[in-house]
Amino acid sequence: MFSKNVGGLDRIARIVVGLALLAGFMLNADAEYRWLYLIGIIPLATGLMSSCPLYSIFGLNTCPRK
């Protein structure tokens, strides 16, 4: 599907940030702009898949070289 272009530390950071934003969505039930926390789905998904479409567009790669 997509080539892997997200390395170890980058992947961990994306997963942590994504989970933190989704936790903020769950914990702030009365917040006016609560829906903005749902943007955490993007870093979580790219971290779990180890592939980032924007990295592909800009030619970036944080995976270690083989």
Number of C-alpha atoms within 10 A of each C-alpha: 4 10 12 17 21 23 16 13 12 14 23 17 14 23 21 15 17 23 17 15 20 19 14 18 20 13 11 13 11 9 11 8 10 14 13 13 18 15 13 21 17 15 21 23 16 19 24 14 15 21 21 21 14 9 14 14 8 8 9 13 16 15 16 9 6 3
